[in-house]
Amino acid sequence: MTLKGILMSRPVVGAAVSATLILAACSSGGGGETTPSPTSTESPEAAAAVDVTATEYSFAVPGEVAGGVVQMRFTNTGGYPHEFAFARIEEGKTEADVKAVIESGEEPPEWAEDVAGVPALSPGQSVAITRTLEPGSYVFLCFFPDPEGTPHAALGMYELFTIAGDSGAALPEPDATITATDAGLEVPDLPSGEQTVEFENGGTEPHELALVVFEPGKGIKDVDGWIEGGYPGEPPVTFLGGMQTIPAGESVFLSMDFEPAVEYTALDFTTNSRETFTVS
């Protein structure tokens, strides 16, 4: 499958994959408990980071996470790219229910709501996301294909957990804001180093953000061929995460380390937008 296909066409719970899809798994049109653009971020304390890791072929996440303002630090400790597709499921649904839907290959059931997770992360990469999440039952899934083309979720890469209570934490004060509009992405000048960037959907439709670094002379077609060919040789891209599709008027906060002299590319497949930038 293509990168756009993996990112845009993956179901919330179900098995389908592609390279243009993997960057685009972001655009499933999911909503959920993302964060309305704040009028104030003043609060006594910031959210403590909850570590979520991915490897072949499993996630590690605490069984229970405090709700309200939540910061999750996503890390790929495996040897292949992974995503953190994210769904809220109805109370009472179990791992067996999720497994049955994945194995059936059917459309996502009504009891699973896409709440937008983190798109592709390359091995060794990490990104922190801060957002508001309501109490309930949730599941992480990965629909990237293995070298033979089987979606990781079909190999058991999904993990259920619970969000309960309220952390009492505050949303962060962003260092900069990347805005998605219906016309494209607006990326400001960014300094190097650890930055907290608000990703704001300023449009009237759902939008996404995928951050990547292409190797010199490489592009999405090269990434498609690399994924479809079973990941031969050196990767033509480094996947840095971002945020899968969020509704209009909502925001999430990304914290990551930006390196000077690196050419970053921000992608939104919902509008086929692409912005290339470097940091000072």
C-alpha positions in Angstrom: 0.0 0.0 0.0 1.0 3.6 -0.4 2.0 6.1 2.4 -1.1 8.2 1.8 -3.2 5.0 1.8 -1.8 3.8 5.2 -2.4 7.2 6.8 -5.8 8.0 5.3 -7.5 4.7 4.6 -6.8 2.7 7.7 -9.9 1.9 9.6 -10.2 2.5 13.3 -10.5 -1.2 14.0 -9.8 -3.3 11.0 -6.9 -4.4 8.7 -5.9 -2.4 5.7 -2.5 -0.8 4.8 -0.4 1.4 2.3 2.6 3.8 2.2 0.9 7.0 1.1 -1.7 5.5 3.5 0.7 5.3 6.5 1.4 9.0 6.5 -2.3 9.5 5.7 -3.7 7.1 8.3 -4.1 10.5 9.9 -7.1 11.4 7.8 -9.8 8.9 8.9 -12.0 11.8 9.8 -11.9 10.9 13.5 -12.7 13.3 16.2 -12.9 12.5 19.9 -11.6 14.3 22.8 -8.9 16.6 21.2 -8.4 20.0 22.8 -10.4 23.1 21.8 -8.0 26.0 21.1 -7.4 27.4 24.6 -8.0 30.9 25.7 -5.7 30.5 28.7 -3.1 27.9 29.6 -2.4 29.1 33.1 -2.5 26.3 35.7 -0.5 25.2 38.7 1.2 22.2 37.0 1.9 20.5 33.7 0.9 17.0 32.9 3.3 14.2 33.9 4.3 12.2 30.8 2.9 8.7 30.3 5.2 6.5 28.3 3.7 4.6 25.3 6.1 2.4 23.4 5.8 0.4 20.2 7.9 -2.5 18.9 7.3 -5.7 16.8 4.4 -6.4 17.3 3.0 -4.9 20.5 2.4 -1.7 22.5 3.4 -1.0 26.1 1.1 1.4 27.9 -0.1 1.6 31.5 -3.3 -0.2 32.2 -4.9 3.0 33.7 -4.1 6.6 32.8 -5.4 9.8 34.6 -7.8 11.7 32.3 -8.3 15.4 31.7 -5.1 17.0 30.3 -2.9 14.1 29.4 0.7 14.0 28.0 1.7 10.8 26.3 5.3 10.3 25.1 5.3 8.0 22.1 8.5 6.0 21.3 9.2 3.4 18.6 11.7 1.0 20.2 11.3 -1.5 17.3 13.1 -2.1 14.0 10.3 -1.1 11.7 8.0 2.0 11.4 4.9 2.0 13.6 1.9 4.2 14.1 -0.3 4.7 17.2 -3.8 4.7 15.8 -6.2 5.5 18.7 -9.8 4.7 19.3 -12.3 5.0 22.2 -14.4 1.8 22.6 -17.7 1.3 24.4 -17.6 0.2 28.0 -17.7 -3.6 28.3 -15.9 -4.2 25.0 -12.9 -6.5 25.4 -9.7 -7.5 23.6 -11.6 -10.4 22.1 -14.1 -8.0 20.5 -11.3 -5.9 19.0 -9.5 -9.0 17.8 -12.6 -10.3 16.2 -13.1 -7.1 14.2 -9.5 -7.0 13.1 -9.7 -10.6 11.9 -13.0 -10.0 10.1 -11.6 -7.1 8.0 -15.0 -5.4 8.2 -15.8 -1.7 8.5 -15.2 -0.2 12.0 -18.1 -1.0 14.4 -20.2 1.7 15.9 -18.7 1.0 19.3 -15.3 2.2 18.2 -14.7 5.9 17.8 -11.5 7.2 16.1 -10.0 9.8 18.4 -6.8 10.5 16.4 -3.5 9.1 17.3 0.1 9.6 16.2 1.0 8.7 12.6 4.2 6.9 11.6 7.3 6.9 13.9 10.6 5.6 12.6 12.7 3.3 14.8 14.3 5.3 17.6 12.0 8.3 17.2 9.9 9.8 20.0 7.3 12.6 20.2 5.1 13.8 23.1 1.5 14.8 22.6 -0.5 16.8 25.2 -4.3 16.8 24.8 -7.6 16.5 26.7 -9.0 13.0 27.0 -12.2 11.9 28.7 -12.5 8.8 31.0 -13.3 5.6 29.2 -11.9 2.5 27.5 -9.3 3.1 24.7 -7.2 1.1 22.3 -4.0 1.7 20.4 -3.5 -0.1 17.1 -0.9 -0.2 14.3 -1.9 -0.9 10.7 1.6 -0.5 9.1 2.4 -3.6 7.0 5.1 -6.1 7.9 7.6 -7.0 5.2 5.1 -9.5 3.8 2.3 -6.9 3.7 0.3 -8.1 6.8 -1.0 -5.2 8.9 0.7 -5.2 12.3 -2.7 -5.2 14.0 -3.4 -8.6 12.4 -0.2 -9.8 14.1 -1.6 -8.8 17.5 -0.4 -5.2 17.6 -3.2 -3.6 19.7 -3.5 -2.7 23.3 -6.5 -1.8 25.4 -6.3 0.5 28.5 -8.5 2.8 30.6 -8.6 6.5 31.2 -10.0 7.4 34.6 -10.4 10.5 36.8 -8.8 13.9 36.1 -5.1 14.7 36.3 -5.8 18.3 37.3 -2.9 19.3 35.0 -2.7 22.3 32.6 -2.3 22.6 28.9 1.1 23.8 28.0 2.0 27.3 26.7 3.2 26.6 23.1 6.4 28.0 21.7 4.8 28.2 18.3 1.7 27.2 16.4 1.3 25.2 13.2 -2.2 25.9 11.7 -4.0 23.7 9.3 -6.5 25.6 7.1 -8.7 24.4 4.2 -6.1 26.0 1.9 -3.0 24.3 3.4 -0.6 24.3 6.3 0.9 27.5 7.9 4.2 26.8 9.5 5.9 29.6 11.4 9.7 30.1 11.9 10.8 27.7 14.6 14.0 27.7 16.6 16.1 24.5 17.1 16.0 22.5 20.3 13.1 21.1 22.4 9.9 22.9 21.3 6.2 22.6 22.2 4.2 23.3 19.1 0.4 23.7 19.1 -1.2 22.0 16.1 -4.4 23.9 15.5 -7.1 23.1 13.0 -8.1 26.5 11.9 -10.2 25.2 9.0 -13.8 24.1 8.5 -12.9 20.5 7.8 -10.9 17.8 9.7 -7.1 18.1 9.2 -3.9 16.2 10.1 -0.2 16.8 10.6 2.5 14.3 9.6 6.1 15.4 10.1 8.9 13.7 8.1 12.5 14.1 6.9 13.1 12.8 3.4 16.6 11.7 2.5 18.1 13.9 -0.2 16.5 13.4 -3.6 13.8 11.2 -2.1 10.0 11.7 -1.9 6.7 10.0 -1.3 7.0 7.7 -4.4 10.3 6.4 -3.0 8.6 5.8 0.4 5.7 4.0 -1.3 8.2 1.7 -3.2 10.2 1.1 0.0 7.1 0.0 2.0 5.5 -2.0 -0.7 8.8 -3.7 -1.4 9.1 -4.9 2.2 11.5 -2.2 3.5 14.7 -3.1 1.5 17.9 -1.2 2.2 18.2 2.2 3.8 14.9 4.0 4.5 14.2 7.0 2.2 12.5 8.8 5.0 12.4 9.4 8.8 8.9 9.5 10.3 8.7 11.9 13.2 5.0 11.5 14.1 2.5 14.3 14.4 -1.3 14.0 14.8 -3.9 12.1 12.9 -7.1 13.9 11.9 -8.7 16.3 14.3 -11.9 18.2 13.9 -12.2 21.9 13.0 -11.5 24.3 15.9 -9.5 21.9 18.0 -5.8 21.7 19.0 -3.2 19.3 20.3 0.3 20.1 21.5 3.5 18.3 20.2 6.8 18.4 22.0 9.9 17.3 20.1 13.5 18.2 19.5 14.1 20.1 16.3 17.6 20.0 14.8 19.3 22.8 13.0 20.1 22.4 9.3 17.6 19.6 8.9 14.9 20.0 6.2 11.6 19.0 7.7 8.4 18.4 5.7 4.9 18.9 7.2 2.1 17.0 5.4 -1.7 17.2 5.4 -3.1 14.6 3.1 -6.7 15.9 3.6 -5.7 18.9 1.5 -2.6 17.4 -0.2 -0.6 20.1 1.5 3.1 20.0 1.9 5.3 22.6 3.6 9.1 22.2 3.8 11.0 24.1 6.5 14.2 24.3 8.5 14.8 25.7 12.0 17.3 28.3 13.1 
